[in-house]
């Protein structure tokens, strides 16, 4: 076993759980922000899906995952995460995560859309992400084998002459750059929702890991599949606060401005239809000026502060009391199903590079992620990567060069990109809008160089234009029907970023 540490880029759930599981192997975690900040994991309200109930089993969970994924879920991966998920929940309990319990002491499991059984483990209704992160951060703080370096913004991968990944180039707090090398580089960089003007993600989540891997020549899969959460709270905040899907699981209804429920016009499952269908329904109600609101007055009412404190707090800050008023909602970029291709052990297609969490494409989510499967996938694959790397032999030494530093996108250019993605690469797409989006991205690249967020945005828009069908989270109004299921694979020609 090598003395070189495993370098983990990203300090969300996937990165920190992996670091803990690597013991006694040394791990160096590179975090862009102080631990717990700018991580989507801490904002996850739903929880972690696992077949833990007496009337549930991994086969049922895998079946639900496959059905939600609109024909593109890898059934082997679906069965893998469903089978290993319960053990990972027990790992989190051992780390101190205070999952909700019923009166008899059993885990209190919630029902979410497209699940056939209640199987979502939660904390205080909608605080799962924060509680899990708090427990992981506490455990990392006392782990001798883990070092965390904050303020490191990863921007590029360093490779040797054979293409093996040897290190990661980071912008530092002082404005310089630093190359950090290790035995294995693991990207746990999160998602891409910040590319959109309306998102539930941190604005910094702009697909940097996907861009770094693509620029180095890694295979990317299904970048066009972006999941839009149906019920972001529409109160003008950036990022938008989230009204968890569990509210609809508890019986809350989607209504228009006249108080009339509308979901049964779009799908027989009504409020519990798959997320892509609910998101498009809300989008259309808004486009047709009927408005969209979540009515939880009867389903939750006076219990809001205790059962859903995060949603309650966000609403009250905006002057909306959800106990007595309708909650205005809108679809928001929420989760990127596509990403860096991963095998069953978290390996990317480049030697020396592993990927875990939202930046990875494992085949678990297909075209439409099943609710609360994201945290599940993250912990299952983090455990598998740790198992593979704990006793891995040292890679042979080899010379490598410091990669070129991609240009930074100025704030006004980033705002223009987010508006373009929102308007033309959003819930409802067509060839005209996607072509226009790619043209605008080309102009931004010509003016500022190919920043990482521009590269990831181009991959999403290009794949969306090439997929002339509608499937899962990808809806083409000019091609509304489904065709034969196929995944999208793309690979950039290895290149240095264009100069700014």
HELIX and SHEET records of a PDB file:
HELIX    1   1 UNK A   13  UNK A   21  1                                   9    
HELIX    2   2 UNK A   40  UNK A   43  5                                   4    
HELIX    3   3 UNK A   58  UNK A   68  1                                  11    
HELIX    4   4 UNK A   75  UNK A   94  1                                  20    
HELIX    5   5 UNK A  128  UNK A  141  1                                  14    
HELIX    6   6 UNK A  193  UNK A  195  5                                   3    
HELIX    7   7 UNK A  208  UNK A  215  1                                   8    
HELIX    8   8 UNK A  246  UNK A  249  1                                   4    
HELIX    9   9 UNK A  263  UNK A  265  5                                   3    
HELIX   10  10 UNK A  270  UNK A  272  5                                   3    
HELIX   11  11 UNK A  275  UNK A  287  1                                  13    
HELIX   12  12 UNK A  301  UNK A  303  5                                   3    
HELIX   13  13 UNK A  304  UNK A  307  1                                   4    
HELIX   14  14 UNK A  309  UNK A  317  1                                   9    
HELIX   15  15 UNK A  357  UNK A  359  5                                   3    
HELIX   16  16 UNK A  373  UNK A  389  1                                  17    
HELIX   17  17 UNK A  411  UNK A  424  1                                  14    
HELIX   18  18 UNK A  431  UNK A  448  1                                  18    
HELIX   19  19 UNK A  452  UNK A  466  1                                  15    
SHEET    1   A 5 UNK A 146  UNK A 150  0                                        
SHEET    2   A 5 UNK A  27  UNK A  31  1                                        
SHEET    3   A 5 UNK A   6  UNK A   9  1                                        
SHEET    4   A 5 UNK A 184  UNK A 187  1                                        
SHEET    5   A 5 UNK A 353  UNK A 355  1                                        
SHEET    1   B 3 UNK A  48  UNK A  49  0                                        
SHEET    2   B 3 UNK A 120  UNK A 121 -1                                        
SHEET    3   B 3 UNK A 109  UNK A 110 -1                                        
SHEET    1   C 3 UNK A 153  UNK A 159  0                                        
SHEET    2   C 3 UNK A 165  UNK A 171 -1                                        
SHEET    3   C 3 UNK A 177  UNK A 181 -1                                        
SHEET    1   D 4 UNK A 360  UNK A 361  0                                        
SHEET    2   D 4 UNK A 339  UNK A 341  1                                        
SHEET    3   D 4 UNK A 220  UNK A 221 -1                                        
SHEET    4   D 4 UNK A 489  UNK A 490 -1                                        
SHEET    1   E 4 UNK A 226  UNK A 233  0                                        
SHEET    2   E 4 UNK A 327  UNK A 336 -1                                        
SHEET    3   E 4 UNK A 293  UNK A 295 -1                                        
SHEET    4   E 4 UNK A 253  UNK A 255 -1                                        
END                                                                             
